[in-house]
Amino acid sequence: MKYIGRDGKEGIINRFARHVSSGKAETLKTFGLDFVFGHREGAYVWDATSDKRLINCHCNGGVFNLGHHNPKIIAALMDSLKELDIGNHHFISEQRAILAEKLAQLTPGDMTYTVFGVSGGEAIDLAIKLARGYTKKLKIISAVGGYHGHTGLALAAGDEQYRQPFGPNPPGFVQVPFGNISALRQAIDDDTAAVIYETIPATFGMPIPPADFFPQVKSLCVDNRILLIIDEVQTGLGRTGKLWGIEHYDLVPDIMVIGKGLSGGIYPMSATCFGKELESFFHENPFIHISTFGGAEVGCPVALAVLEESSRPEFLGHVRELAEIFAHGFKELKAKHPTILVGLRQLGLMMGIEMVNDQCGPIMTKACYGHGILSIYANNDRRVSQLLPPLNIDRKLAYEIIERVDGALKDTKEFLSL
Ligand SMILES: Cc1ncc(COP(=O)(O)O)c(C=O)c1O
């Protein structure tokens, strides 16, 4: 291998500590999680300098929905490299237009327009800019415990712990408890531009909203002429068993944000999608928002291949089939580990293992690692371990993951004397 494992474990860690992040290196070493991503294939990642192998049930929150080095995605990139490069973001782009047209066909309702970005945070920033620019109002209401990224306006819509060291929040951002309609109603005033929610707040431990929550949010937005921004960065692209998580709630947002999995795990790509009426905001100055690398042309066929694969009915059917295996498996695990396991929060393969207290998540991360599973706790609700396997694993691997999680629950339970 040309790139992987050239310097041995200590060499890699020391260089990383010297030049990337001394704090991360120290923390991960202390917790015995000094795994260095080496060879990767399908659902598996191997340590760069040992034979340690993990089943990737973190998938960077959906980046690896289609597994590592998915052959269809690699083929799309290899092909596009023969003709394309970044392109120029000021000019008319055939590749961006083709990808945006595909998104228009696949997104709910009449979201015919897309502005591309590189990261989820950047795409959320644009969603908020657009909401404010179009409505000429300031207030943005988001969920306590929600997470939309670490960039400017996305950060401002997130929790205080991530923004506190950086000075006062820009004006106009308000958070209300997720799932609480009366709190939302009270927060709305004449200066409210938009409400922004993840369909299922991942960093908040995947609380699954009841069926009537989003329809109520939508009607509040309609009644008060407020825009609804839905963050599908984690729930999009088949994760929940439908192409978009919000489809489970049978409504059309005004703005939808897609990221992570759109990259195919290979080429960064995010998207802010919206309808014709909102696009009119850009008529006065079409260059008011630009991104040099957003929608880079070489990445467009990659994202197109992701969309083609993720929207296949057989693919989505497979996700739902796997979801049933996990639902059944966790019912058994709950009966087996009642002192630690509260249950599985689940919509399709958007899964959070809910445990009894907030020591459980971090210990479970380590225990899963010991059992060959990469699964990371939810930072805004540490009772929960996120379980996000690739969407195209086979049934056998799903059973194996449940078996390994069984072992990890047993170890966590013993460690915490539960
Ligand atoms: C729901 C959600 N929105 C937005 C983001 C931000 O994405 P990025 O890290 O690509 O900026 C994330 C990242 O984890 C996320 O989970």
The ligand as an ORCA input file, in Angstrom:
! r2SCAN-3c Opt
* xyz 0 1
  C     -27.648     16.808     11.020
  C     -26.369     17.469     10.620
  N     -26.424     18.649      9.974
  C     -25.308     19.279      9.577
  C     -24.062     18.746      9.839
  C     -22.824     19.473      9.410
  O     -22.184     18.809      8.383
  P     -20.651     19.077      8.060
  O     -19.837     18.453      9.163
  O     -20.441     18.414      6.737
  O     -20.485     20.559      8.009
  C     -23.966     17.524     10.511
  C     -22.639     16.937     10.806
  O     -22.467     16.030     11.565
  C     -25.143     16.870     10.923
  O     -25.113     15.718     11.578
*
